[in-house]
Amino acid sequence: MKSPFSRILYGGDYNPNQWPREIWDQDMDLFRKAGINSATVNVFSWAKIQPDEETYDFSQLDEIIDMLSREDYDIVLATSTGAMPAWLVKRYPEVTRVEFDGRRRKFGQRHNHCPNSPVYQKFAQRLARELAKRYGGNPHVACWHINNEYNTGCYCENCEKAFRVWLRKKYGCIEAVNAAWNTEFWGHTFYDWDEIVAPNNLSEGMGNGWARKTAFAGISIDYDRFLSDSLLENYKLERDVIREFDKETPITTNLMGTYKGLDYFKWAKEMDIVSWDNYPAYNTPWSETAMCHDLMRGLKGRPFMLMEQTPSQQNWQAYNSLKKPGQMRAQSYQTIAHGADTIQFFQLRRSKGACEKFHGAVISHSGSEDTRVFKEVSQLGAELRALGGGILGADNPAEVGIIFDWDNYWALEYTSGPTVDLQYCGQIHQYYQYFYDRHIPVDMIPIDGDFSKYKAVAAPALYMVKEGVAQALEKYVENGGTLITGFMSGIVDQSDNVHLGGYPGPLRKLCGIWAEEIDALAPEQSNTLRFVGGGESKCGLLCDLIRLEGAEAIASYGEDFYAGMPAVTKNQFGGGTVYYVGTQPEKEGLFRILDGLVETAGVKPLIAEQTSLEIVRRRAEDWEYWFILNLTGEPQPSPATFAGETDMLAGGKIGEGELKPFDVLLVRRQVNR
């Protein structure tokens, strides 16, 4: 597919307004040496370019844009609306958020506007219009970047009123709301719309942070949907005024991987290109980072932008380790391998003050080019320039889809019971890790995606099954597809009301089983899986007590009062097969089950050879690009599969030696070779 860019964008967040003018020329010289060709500017400059309610001052931004244009940069131009100026909060305090515990924010930090404040909307839209009017015709503006890292959470009166309007549109009448939220429980029946209040810690909410629970999941899930929609409307307001003056330049906002608060599949429909910020911790599994890349690619089924990563260390995590020699380069190629058409950093020059002064940058506080980080950035810049634009727009073909759904994310983690240890992303990642380790490409897909594209579909913890989903999965399997799901699936509808008639609800016929009860095991407890044909694996977390209704058992429990009962099943349904995993196996047990799934579905790995290296393929019209990455931290044998081929990065032939930690090979092959 065609990329909106003519080259791999290589650069990142640049804030020359934080520095004296003489530093700018030094920056341009250093960036030239590093191969930087792109800069993201104006991300947090609202206060600079609008000093009061009526005045706009673009003089410094004009200088910055002119300088970057002369240097032939691709400019990612932000709208600055992620951090409000102090005068706006002083004059209109209602623009700030009310937090989950009921406190209204004062001026400070960022990302703290009320999404349903008409005042905020007015001034943000005006600013975006002025920027688009001024710079929309500049050919060096390669992408518009709206706001920054949108995040959710406001419980003010404006939001309450807007929530009631949102509910009227969704449900039509108050009786439908009561039915959806099961308000007969605890006698919470509503008789008027203005009786409904935001579900925070002063009402239905319980606890703080993303681990919080709720007395009524129906209202809390709807409020999450509402907040996601509200912020999306903010994005669309700015996008639409930009389009009045610039009809073609792609428009984006930077997402945050598996961030819980926003339904990114819904957001992606309104974005021209997906971009995201990748900040793994020192101990984040590489498979989890790869999963996030695949999720970002899957939001639109297209290549994405890496808007931010650090060249070395973060500053805001608990332990901000340096990236080891070669790690940034390898991480960047992993990103490109999974679908990125850009590599961008936060930040290009390290800030001298405030909370991100220790966040890594291309130019350190020393201002020197004689640093390890600068040399590694320069090496990558030279390689990307030599690589050219042939890989731009290349896709990542996959035979396996894994369903990721924000409604399920919210609902599963709101539910009170059966265990506090059940986390949605962890359930998804354990399945993803299997395919990652086996070099089997994966698409992360929405609940309403086209399942027919895949030989196998995984739907772990598909707790919420909305209208039409069971029918779509049945059609997929009937037509020959292979599905795997399991415990805590098919339990509730879109309002978190249980599907009556036995678990897994509308998936019961498809799976050929009835889960009569669900046992919760504490961390120190476990059971045993005993596989038909021999072999055992420990299991825990949850144990479904399963009765067979057409399915066959492929593993049973070995302990407790339900010893001998089915734990993992397989069911023929039409022309396809459904696997049901009724417990949490340890890794080797789950991988054994998934080996059977892959064999049944006829899914093939990219290479047959066993290797601990990460192997990823992108495919353009005439060429395939094969990425071979050593992310293990230990030397690894070079795969014999690629022996004798040319490494596009180093230029030499690939031999039978070892790849050092964070070594990368890139092989280009003609399609259908």
ZADODO-306242 format. One line per 2 residues: number of its first residue (from 1); their letters; for each residue x, y, z of C-alpha. Coordinates in steps of 0.5 Angstrom, whole numbers. Last residue first. Layout:
N
NUM) a) X Y Z | ...
//
This chain:
673
673) rn) 22 -33 -10 | 15 -31 -10
671) vq) 17 -24 -8 | 24 -22 -9
669) rr) 28 -23 -3 | 31 -17 1
667) vl) 35 -19 8 | 36 -15 14
665) lv) 41 -17 19 | 41 -14 26
663) df) 46 -15 32 | 43 -13 39
661) pk) 47 -18 43 | 52 -21 38
659) le) 50 -25 32 | 54 -32 31
657) ge) 58 -35 25 | 55 -39 19
655) gi) 55 -33 14 | 51 -28 12
653) kg) 54 -24 6 | 56 -17 7
651) ga) 53 -10 6 | 53 -9 13
649) lm) 45 -6 13 | 43 -10 7
647) dt) 45 -17 9 | 46 -21 3
645) eg) 45 -28 3 | 50 -34 3
643) af) 46 -37 10 | 39 -34 11
641) ta) 36 -41 13 | 42 -43 16
639) ps) 40 -38 22 | 46 -34 25
637) pq) 48 -38 32 | 46 -33 38
635) pe) 50 -29 42 | 46 -27 49
633) gt) 42 -21 51 | 36 -24 47
631) ln) 34 -19 42 | 38 -22 37
629) li) 34 -19 31 | 33 -22 24
627) fw) 29 -18 19 | 26 -20 13
625) ye) 24 -15 7 | 20 -18 2
623) wd) 20 -15 -5 | 16 -14 -11
621) ea) 10 -11 -9 | 12 -10 -1
619) rr) 12 -15 4 | 15 -14 11
617) rv) 17 -21 15 | 20 -22 22
615) ie) 24 -26 25 | 26 -25 32
613) ls) 32 -30 34 | 32 -36 39
611) tq) 32 -40 33 | 29 -47 31
609) ea) 29 -47 23 | 22 -48 20
607) il) 22 -41 18 | 16 -36 17
605) pk) 12 -41 21 | 6 -45 18
603) vg) -1 -45 20 | -5 -51 18
601) at) -11 -50 22 | -10 -56 26
599) ev) -3 -56 27 | -3 -49 29
597) lg) -8 -51 34 | -5 -57 37
595) dl) 2 -53 38 | -3 -48 42
593) ir) -5 -53 47 | 3 -55 48
591) fl) 4 -48 48 | -1 -47 54
589) ge) 2 -53 58 | 9 -51 57
587) ke) 7 -44 59 | 4 -46 65
585) pq) -4 -47 64 | -9 -42 66
583) tg) -16 -46 66 | -22 -48 62
581) vy) -18 -47 55 | -23 -48 50
579) yv) -21 -50 43 | -26 -49 37
577) tg) -25 -53 30 | -28 -52 23
575) gg) -32 -55 17 | -39 -55 22
573) fq) -37 -54 29 | -32 -60 31
571) nk) -30 -59 39 | -24 -59 42
569) tv) -23 -59 50 | -18 -57 56
567) ap) -20 -58 63 | -25 -64 63
565) mg) -26 -67 70 | -22 -72 72
563) ay) -20 -69 79 | -26 -64 80
561) fd) -26 -65 88 | -18 -63 88
559) eg) -13 -65 83 | -11 -68 76
557) ys) -16 -64 72 | -17 -66 65
555) ai) -13 -65 58 | -16 -66 51
553) ae) -23 -67 53 | -28 -68 47
551) ag) -33 -63 45 | -41 -65 44
549) el) -44 -62 50 | -38 -64 55
547) ri) -39 -61 62 | -33 -57 65
545) ld) -31 -54 72 | -28 -48 70
543) cl) -21 -47 73 | -18 -40 75
541) lg) -11 -38 77 | -8 -44 76
539) ck) -5 -50 72 | 1 -54 72
537) se) 3 -59 66 | 2 -66 65
535) gg) 4 -71 60 | 1 -77 56
533) gv) -4 -78 51 | -10 -74 53
531) fr) -6 -69 57 | -6 -68 65
529) lt) -7 -61 67 | -5 -60 75
527) ns) -8 -56 80 | -5 -50 83
525) qe) -5 -46 90 | 0 -40 92
523) pa) -3 -35 88 | -10 -36 90
521) la) -14 -41 86 | -21 -39 83
519) di) -26 -44 82 | -31 -43 76
517) ee) -38 -47 76 | -42 -51 71
515) aw) -38 -49 65 | -42 -52 59
513) ig) -39 -55 53 | -39 -56 45
511) cl) -35 -49 44 | -40 -47 39
509) kr) -46 -49 42 | -44 -45 49
507) lp) -41 -39 45 | -48 -35 47
505) gp) -47 -36 54 | -40 -39 56
503) yg) -43 -41 61 | -50 -43 63
501) gl) -57 -41 61 | -57 -33 62
499) hv) -52 -29 59 | -50 -25 65
497) nd) -51 -17 65 | -44 -13 64
495) sq) -48 -8 59 | -45 -10 53
493) dv) -47 -18 54 | -44 -22 60
491) ig) -40 -29 60 | -38 -31 53
489) sm) -31 -32 56 | -28 -32 63
487) fg) -25 -39 61 | -23 -40 54
485) ti) -22 -38 47 | -19 -42 41
483) lt) -22 -41 34 | -20 -45 28
481) gg) -24 -43 21 | -27 -48 16
479) ne) -33 -44 14 | -37 -47 20
477) vy) -31 -43 24 | -32 -36 21
475) ke) -40 -37 21 | -40 -39 29
473) la) -35 -33 30 | -40 -28 27
471) qa) -46 -31 30 | -43 -30 37
469) vg) -41 -23 36 | -47 -21 33
467) ek) -50 -17 40 | -44 -17 44
465) vm) -40 -22 48 | -36 -19 54
463) yl) -31 -24 57 | -27 -26 51
461) ap) -22 -28 56 | -17 -30 50
459) aa) -20 -30 43 | -15 -33 38
457) va) -17 -33 31 | -14 -39 26
455) ky) -13 -39 19 | -14 -32 18
453) ks) -18 -27 13 | -25 -30 14
451) fd) -24 -26 21 | -26 -20 18
449) gd) -26 -15 24 | -32 -13 29
447) ip) -28 -16 35 | -22 -12 33
445) im) -16 -15 30 | -8 -16 33
443) dv) -5 -19 27 | 0 -24 28
441) pi) 6 -27 24 | 9 -34 27
439) hr) 16 -34 29 | 15 -40 34
437) dy) 17 -35 40 | 12 -29 37
435) fy) 6 -34 36 | 7 -37 43
433) qy) 8 -30 46 | 2 -27 43
431) yq) -2 -32 47 | 1 -30 53
429) hi) 0 -23 51 | -7 -23 51
427) qg) -8 -26 58 | -4 -21 61
425) cy) -7 -15 57 | -14 -17 60
423) ql) -12 -18 67 | -14 -23 72
421) dv) -11 -23 79 | -17 -20 83
419) tp) -20 -27 82 | -28 -29 81
417) gs) -29 -23 82 | -32 -16 82
415) ty) -32 -15 75 | -29 -8 73
413) el) -22 -11 70 | -26 -16 65
411) aw) -31 -10 63 | -26 -5 61
409) yn) -21 -9 57 | -27 -13 54
407) dw) -30 -6 52 | -23 -5 49
405) df) -23 -11 45 | -16 -14 42
403) ii) -18 -21 38 | -12 -24 36
401) gv) -11 -26 28 | -7 -31 25
399) ea) -5 -32 18 | -1 -26 18
397) pn) 2 -22 12 | 6 -16 15
395) da) 5 -10 10 | 10 -5 6
393) gl) 8 2 6 | 15 4 6
391) ig) 20 -1 5 | 23 1 -2
389) gg) 24 8 1 | 31 9 2
387) la) 36 3 6 | 42 8 5
385) rl) 38 14 9 | 36 9 14
383) ea) 43 6 15 | 46 13 16
381) gl) 41 15 21 | 42 9 25
379) qs) 49 10 25 | 48 17 27
377) ve) 44 15 33 | 49 10 35
375) kf) 54 16 35 | 50 21 39
373) vr) 48 15 44 | 56 14 45
371) td) 58 21 46 | 63 25 42
369) es) 57 29 39 | 57 34 45
367) gs) 52 38 47 | 54 36 54
365) hs) 47 36 56 | 46 31 51
363) iv) 44 31 44 | 40 25 41
361) ag) 36 25 48 | 34 21 54
359) hf) 30 24 59 | 34 27 65
357) ke) 31 34 64 | 24 31 64
355) ca) 21 33 70 | 23 41 70
353) gk) 30 43 67 | 36 43 62
351) sr) 32 39 57 | 36 34 52
349) rl) 36 36 45 | 32 31 40
347) qf) 27 28 45 | 23 24 45
345) fq) 25 20 39 | 22 19 32
343) it) 23 13 27 | 18 13 22
341) da) 15 8 17 | 13 3 22
339) gh) 10 -4 21 | 13 -10 25
337) ai) 20 -10 22 | 20 -2 23
335) tq) 19 -3 30 | 24 -9 31
333) ys) 29 -4 27 | 28 1 32
331) qa) 29 -3 38 | 35 -6 35
329) rm) 38 1 34 | 36 3 41
327) qg) 40 -4 44 | 46 -3 40
325) pk) 50 -1 46 | 46 -2 52
323) kl) 40 2 53 | 41 6 60
321) sn) 36 4 66 | 31 8 68
319) ya) 28 4 74 | 21 7 77
317) qw) 19 10 70 | 19 17 69
315) nq) 26 19 66 | 27 14 60
313) qs) 33 12 58 | 37 12 51
311) pt) 35 14 45 | 28 15 47
309) qe) 22 13 43 | 17 17 40
307) ml) 12 18 34 | 13 11 31
305) mf) 9 12 25 | 4 6 23
303) pr) 4 1 17 | -4 -1 15
301) gk) -9 -5 18 | -12 1 21
299) lg) -12 -1 29 | -8 -7 27
297) rm) -1 -3 26 | -2 -1 33
295) ld) -4 -7 35 | 2 -11 32
293) hc) 7 -5 35 | 4 -7 42
291) ma) 5 -14 41 | 12 -13 39
289) te) 13 -9 45 | 10 -15 49
287) sw) 15 -20 45 | 21 -16 47
285) pt) 19 -17 55 | 19 -11 59
283) ny) 24 -11 64 | 28 -5 63
281) ap) 21 -1 62 | 18 -1 55
279) yn) 17 6 52 | 14 6 45
277) dw) 10 13 43 | 5 12 38
275) sv) 2 14 31 | -4 11 27
273) id) -5 15 20 | -11 18 17
271) me) -14 18 24 | -22 18 25
269) ka) -23 10 24 | -17 10 28
267) wk) -20 12 34 | -26 7 34
265) fy) -20 2 34 | -16 6 40
263) dl) -22 5 45 | -19 10 50
261) gk) -18 9 57 | -14 3 58
259) yt) -7 5 54 | -5 -2 50
257) gm) 0 2 46 | 0 9 47
255) ln) -3 13 42 | 0 20 38
253) tt) -5 24 34 | -5 24 27
251) ip) -7 28 21 | -4 26 14
249) te) -3 32 9 | -9 32 4
247) kd) -14 38 5 | -10 43 8
245) fe) -14 49 10 | -21 47 12
243) ri) -18 40 13 | -15 43 19
241) vd) -21 46 22 | -24 38 21
239) re) -18 35 25 | -18 40 31
237) lk) -26 39 32 | -24 31 31
235) yn) -19 31 36 | -24 34 41
233) el) -30 29 39 | -25 23 40
231) ls) -24 26 47 | -31 25 48
229) ds) -32 19 45 | -27 16 50
227) lf) -30 19 56 | -37 16 53
225) rd) -34 9 53 | -31 10 59
223) yd) -38 12 62 | -41 6 59
221) is) -37 2 62 | -38 5 69
219) ig) -45 5 68 | -46 -2 67
217) af) -41 -4 72 | -45 -2 78
215) at) -41 -2 84 | -35 -1 81
213) kr) -28 -3 81 | -21 1 81
211) aw) -15 -3 79 | -14 3 73
209) gn) -13 8 79 | -17 9 85
207) gm) -22 5 89 | -29 4 89
205) ge) -34 8 84 | -41 8 84
203) sl) -42 15 87 | -37 20 90
201) nn) -31 15 88 | -33 16 81
199) pa) -39 14 77 | -41 21 74
197) vi) -49 22 76 | -55 20 74
195) ed) -61 23 77 | -61 29 72
193) wd) -64 23 67 | -71 22 71
191) yf) -74 16 74 | -67 12 76
189) th) -67 5 79 | -62 4 84
187) gw) -65 0 89 | -59 -4 91
185) fe) -60 -9 84 | -66 -6 81
183) tn) -61 -2 77 | -59 -7 72
181) wa) -55 -3 68 | -58 -4 62
179) an) -65 -5 64 | -65 2 68
177) va) -62 5 62 | -68 2 57
175) ei) -73 5 62 | -69 12 62
173) cg) -71 12 54 | -67 13 48
171) yk) -61 8 50 | -55 11 46
169) kr) -57 18 44 | -61 19 51
167) lw) -54 16 54 | -50 21 50
165) vr) -54 27 53 | -54 24 60
163) fa) -46 24 59 | -46 31 57
161) ke) -49 33 63 | -45 29 67
159) cn) -39 32 63 | -40 39 64
157) ec) -42 37 72 | -35 35 73
155) yc) -32 27 73 | -26 28 68
153) gt) -22 22 66 | -18 20 60
151) ny) -12 21 56 | -10 24 50
149) en) -2 23 48 | -1 30 45
147) ni) -6 35 42 | -6 34 34
145) hw) 0 32 30 | -1 34 23
143) ca) 4 31 18 | 9 32 12
141) vh) 9 40 13 | 15 41 8
139) pn) 10 43 3 | 8 49 7
137) gg) 0 51 5 | -3 49 11
135) yr) 2 53 15 | -2 60 17
133) ka) -9 58 16 | -7 51 19
131) le) -4 54 25 | -10 59 26
129) ra) -15 54 25 | -12 49 30
127) lr) -12 55 35 | -19 57 34
125) qa) -21 50 35 | -17 49 42
123) fk) -20 56 44 | -27 54 43
121) qy) -26 47 45 | -23 49 52
119) vp) -29 54 53 | -34 49 51
117) sn) -32 44 57 | -33 37 55
115) pc) -26 34 54 | -24 37 61
113) hn) -17 39 60 | -12 36 64
111) hr) -7 33 59 | -1 37 62
109) qg) 2 39 69 | -1 45 72
107) fk) -7 50 73 | -12 47 78
105) rr) -15 41 78 | -22 40 81
103) rg) -23 34 86 | -28 29 86
101) df) -24 23 87 | -24 21 80
99) ev) -21 27 78 | -25 34 76
97) rt) -22 36 70 | -20 43 68
95) ve) -23 48 63 | -28 50 69
93) py) -23 55 71 | -24 60 66
91) rk) -20 66 67 | -15 63 71
89) vl) -15 56 67 | -14 60 60
87) wa) -9 65 63 | -4 59 65
85) pm) -4 56 58 | -7 49 57
83) ag) -2 43 55 | -4 38 50
81) ts) -7 43 45 | 0 45 42
79) ta) -3 44 35 | 3 39 33
77) lv) 7 40 26 | 11 34 24
75) id) 16 37 19 | 19 33 14
73) yd) 26 37 14 | 29 40 8
71) er) 34 45 12 | 31 51 9
69) sl) 24 48 11 | 27 47 18
67) md) 29 54 19 | 23 57 16
65) ii) 19 53 21 | 23 55 27
63) ed) 23 62 25 | 15 62 24
61) lq) 15 59 30 | 18 65 33
59) sf) 14 70 30 | 7 66 31
57) dy) 4 71 36 | -3 70 37
55) te) -7 75 41 | -14 75 43
53) ed) -15 71 50 | -8 72 52
51) pq) 0 70 51 | -2 65 45
49) ik) 4 63 41 | 8 62 47
47) aw) 2 59 52 | 0 54 46
45) sf) 7 52 45 | 7 45 48
43) vn) 8 40 42 | 10 46 37
41) vt) 15 42 33 | 16 35 31
39) as) 22 34 27 | 25 30 21
37) ni) 31 29 17 | 36 27 22
35) ga) 42 24 19 | 46 24 25
33) kr) 51 29 22 | 46 34 19
31) fl) 42 33 26 | 49 36 29
29) dm) 49 42 24 | 42 44 25
27) dq) 43 43 33 | 49 48 33
25) dw) 45 53 29 | 39 53 34
23) ie) 44 54 40 | 45 61 37
21) rp) 37 63 38 | 37 61 45
19) wq) 34 55 48 | 27 53 50
17) np) 24 55 43 | 28 50 40
15) ny) 24 45 42 | 25 39 38
13) dg) 21 32 38 | 23 27 33
11) gy) 28 25 28 | 28 20 22
9) li) 22 20 17 | 23 14 13
7) rs) 23 17 6 | 17 19 1
5) fp) 12 19 6 | 4 18 5
3) sk) 6 11 4 | 2 7 -1
1) m) 0 0 0
//
